């Protein structure tokens, strides 16, 4: 009997990440399933790292997929050939899909419409949409049409509130999926050289370069402000993508820090040579789960990474950057999605005064035991229990007739 084949379509880096965890679980449950992917945004690195064939053209656009944040970004994407690229991707999907038994679309109406146009049965995962933002999910007519198609077998949501909301709106097939990446957010045993009884602060600047580098510079400046208020009171650990790790030397020079084997140190001007640095930041490219798991607080300028931290109950301090992703508009929306766990400081790109305010808020937050207890409760309640990758993978296999 020939093996079954699934095509995965996703439109966003976070969406690629979600899908990659489903793919890993599928491989564990049914190694014979053939899989291919069409990432609509970016290069599809999450798929490439798993050796999943990519069936059409990919290209990184100036907006990084966040053109909805500012119209100027969309104009730049158009100038870079967005329309032609999308058309070629759709043609690749329509050419490949007839050979597939099932399609899974992760993302908003773009990926869902691609899946609908294949005329194949498909599973929807609207991972980027949530009713929590406004209390009710307002779905554009095109997406509503796609989700109500008989070919759409189910609609997975990232949180249970959204599943219930869609059911109230008449989409009975909606069900809670969750956050697949949460299933693998477990410590790996990485030695972070943490000292007991000293609060650990995680720095999550995001993964998209060059924005992540700009965000990290802001976070280093904030670390200095925190240390000025409470010297030696905290230990900082940064979870960075390899491309950002490779730029640490240049970042250190531009910010007035010293770099030695992945450890950044900052001393106040005029300090003597033998004097201990004011602040130290240890940087890792392979310890995200450990850093988030063992941190007492997260300084976050990211999307999915911050969601994961909240899901296990961590308090988040957000400072807006220049974007294109982590602007004030994005941070404010995150605050509504994440609830009390997330605090956004400032209403525009962070200024020196914003950083001083954020430093005070970090200390106040870690001294507020009642608030920290509420964060531990709120995060898991919002995002539900782990197990999303297996829930979704098992539904795919059931739809293929591979399991009952």
Secondary structure, 3 states (H helix, E strand, C coil): CCCCEEEEEECCHHHHHHHHHHHHHHHHHCCCCEEEEEECCECCHHHHCCCCEECCCCECCCCCCCHHHCHHHHHHHHHCCHHHHHHHHHHHHHHHHCCCCEEEEECCHHHHHHHHHCCCCEEEECCCCCCCCCCCCCCCHHHHHHHCCCCEEEEEECCHHHHHHHHHCCCCCEEECCCHHHHHCCCCCCCCCCCCCCEEEEEECCCCCCHHHHHHHHHHHHHHHHHHHCCCCEEEEEECCHHHHCCHHHHHHHHCCEEECCEEEECCCCCCCCCCCCEEEEEECCCHHHHHHHCCEEEECCCHHHHHHHHCCCEEEEECCCCCCCCHHHHHHHHHHHHHHEEEECCCCCCHHHHHHHHHHHHHHHCCHHHHHHHHHHHHHHHCCCCHHHHHHHHHHHHCCCCC
